[in-house]
């Protein structure tokens, strides 16, 4: 499992470590890791042109010391100092001793235009807001150049604790982060600016509870429900699906398709799309008597394609079993009724639905995904799975927010969310907590999307049919590999045509 910690936690751990190390040793560890990552990206260091964008903080010092290491290996290194009087003196002296040169922003011959690699050491993890006016043009020129861009710890202009980008920011091809991931590297829009992320261990002693968690294959494999020798369809769990309408029968079909592949032993369907469901999935248990009289279930999914059927939503919320609320159900569910529930509730909005529930513009949710997920979970007393390019799962009791590392833009297709709801509901019925059910479902859903799309458009029905492949991939103990939200560092070379 990957973890991310807040700036305050990281700073505390750094101070404690520096108190036990010789002066400057921690920065040298970071600089060594940064220089190694830059060298890997360049492939060949000798003769390469490297430009350092250096601010006044420790990130600028990291960049200068790393630049000195690259200069000693034969690279031509130029440091562009945004605040010459406040540049790290030890790093600057090391760069000059190694043969590096210094330039000021706005010189007649811009070194960025000729660079193979640009290192962003403008702002550290404590930066707030976008880049200042003197730094923004440098970030823009780096983005327009042929150089690969490497960010030190975090792209300048991205807020470390939230991933928010409130102005101009550096777009990196590779971010070399120290000690631990920062939340802004895992959450959009910040994640989009970070590119590939490479973690350098510098020996920080961090607390057990992180700010964010990102499950990986091994973590998901441990959570997947598996039948035992004495299992039957009822012991494995029964999930009820209250979804669909005369106008949207497909939502019911897709929710059932996801539920059938989620580990529960049986699926009960309640709603007006029974004929469409049974025609596609004859193993489904169909009822037209409403949720209360549908028979025993261990969890309910309500809302996909429900239209204006508020009565069914209210009836499901009265059930003393876990309930997943999605799509129209989010609009129809009474907040007090949700808060009054004693059994777990999992809400699965996309940004637009979350914005409506919070009473804010969609853009506010998309810009501040972490705080939005937490706020919604607190307001409703429910676990919230906020869908999007980075899916977040927030618990009403607090604790680490889960961020999903799988997925593909091809998942932005009609019906994809219905499949996710059915899948997560089935995992609830199989006994997973709301937090684990949402996290595992998002992981499998994203992984199935990758497999189904394989670089081409994909429909929601294709996605559902690929969930077993994702499940088997996770369970393959002979090859339990991590699925990352980043590319291998070698792939970055192709981004800006950095080649021998």
Secondary structure, DSSP 8 states (H G I E B T S, - for coil): -EEE--HHHHHHHHHHHHTTS-TTHHHHHHHHHHHHHHHHHHS--TT-EEEEEE-SSHHHHHHHHHHHHHHHTT-EEEEEESSGGGS-HHHHHHHHHTT-EEEETT-SS-GGGG-SEEEEESS-TT--SS--HHHHHHHHHHHHSSSEEEEESS-TTB-TTT--B-S-----SEEEEESSB-HHHHSTTHHHHH-EEEEE-------SS-SEEE--HHHHHHHS----TT--TTTT-EEEEE---SS-HHHHHHHHHHHTTTT-SEEEEESTTHHHHHHH-TTSEEE-S-GGGS---SEEEE-TT-TT-HHHHHHHHTSSSEEEE-THHHHHS-HHHHHH-SS-EEE---HHHHHHHHTS-HHHHHHSHHHHHHHHHHHHTSEEEE-SSS-EEE-TT-S-EEE-----GGG-STTHHHHHHHHHHHHHHTT--HHHHHHHHHHHHHHHHHHHHTTS---HHHHHHHHHHHHHHHH-GGG-----SS--HHHHTTTTT---
